[in-house]
Amino acid sequence: MESKGFYNKFESLPIEAQRQVLAFIDLLQKRYRSKSKKPSERKSIINKKFVGLWENRVDLKDSSLWIRNLRRKEWEKIGE
């Protein structure tokens, strides 16, 4: 696209329309910047402090059972 032609068209717009164009350009930049990230650019979370936080919790070995018991206790409170 020719820069001069675009700039002339942009300048011929009312101020509010120019703001909308700039907002749209910002939106497109954010959208395409996030899609262009390569997997190697993403930071690993493996060394974060929260990883393995519940590793030694015996009560969480079977997460389904833990949730089921938690719900049962809460439902009993509601029935009281």
C-alpha positions as CSV (number, residue, x, y, z in Angstrom):
1,M,0.0,0.0,0.0
2,E,1.2,3.5,-0.8
3,S,2.0,5.4,2.4
4,K,1.2,8.8,1.0
5,G,-2.2,7.7,-0.3
6,F,-3.1,6.2,3.0
7,Y,-1.9,9.2,5.0
8,N,-3.9,11.6,2.8
9,K,-7.0,9.5,3.2
10,F,-6.4,9.3,6.9
11,E,-6.0,13.1,7.2
12,S,-9.1,13.7,5.3
13,L,-11.2,11.9,7.9
14,P,-12.8,13.7,10.9
15,I,-10.9,13.5,14.2
16,E,-13.3,10.9,15.6
17,A,-12.8,8.7,12.6
18,Q,-9.0,9.1,12.9
19,R,-9.2,7.9,16.5
20,Q,-11.2,4.9,15.4
21,V,-8.7,4.0,12.7
22,L,-5.9,4.2,15.3
23,A,-7.8,2.1,17.8
24,F,-8.4,-0.5,15.0
25,I,-4.7,-0.5,14.1
26,D,-3.8,-1.0,17.8
27,L,-6.2,-4.0,18.0
28,L,-4.7,-5.6,14.9
29,Q,-1.2,-5.1,16.2
30,K,-2.1,-6.8,19.4
31,R,-3.9,-9.7,17.7
32,Y,-1.1,-10.4,15.2
33,R,1.7,-9.9,17.7
34,S,0.3,-12.6,20.0
35,K,-0.3,-15.0,17.1
36,S,3.2,-14.6,15.8
37,K,4.9,-15.8,19.0
38,K,6.8,-18.9,18.5
39,P,6.6,-21.7,21.1
40,S,10.3,-21.2,21.8
41,E,9.6,-17.6,22.9
42,R,7.2,-18.8,25.6
43,K,8.7,-19.1,29.1
44,S,8.6,-22.4,30.8
45,I,6.8,-22.6,34.2
46,I,8.5,-25.7,35.3
47,N,10.9,-23.8,37.6
48,K,8.2,-21.7,39.2
49,K,7.6,-22.1,42.9
50,F,4.0,-23.2,42.6
51,V,4.9,-26.2,40.5
52,G,4.7,-29.3,42.7
53,L,3.1,-27.4,45.5
54,W,0.7,-30.2,46.3
55,E,3.1,-33.0,45.5
56,N,3.2,-34.5,49.0
57,R,-0.5,-34.1,49.8
58,V,-1.8,-37.5,50.5
59,D,-5.4,-36.3,50.5
60,L,-5.1,-35.1,46.9
61,K,-3.7,-38.4,45.3
62,D,-7.2,-39.1,44.0
63,S,-8.5,-35.7,43.0
64,S,-12.0,-37.0,42.1
65,L,-12.5,-38.4,45.5
66,W,-11.2,-35.3,47.1
67,I,-13.7,-33.1,45.2
68,R,-16.5,-35.6,45.9
69,N,-15.8,-35.4,49.6
70,L,-15.5,-31.6,49.5
71,R,-18.9,-31.3,47.7
72,R,-20.5,-33.8,50.1
73,K,-19.4,-31.7,53.1
74,E,-20.7,-28.5,51.6
75,W,-24.0,-30.0,50.6
76,E,-24.5,-31.3,54.1
77,K,-24.1,-27.7,55.4
78,I,-26.8,-26.6,53.0
79,G,-29.2,-29.3,54.2
80,E,-28.8,-28.2,57.8
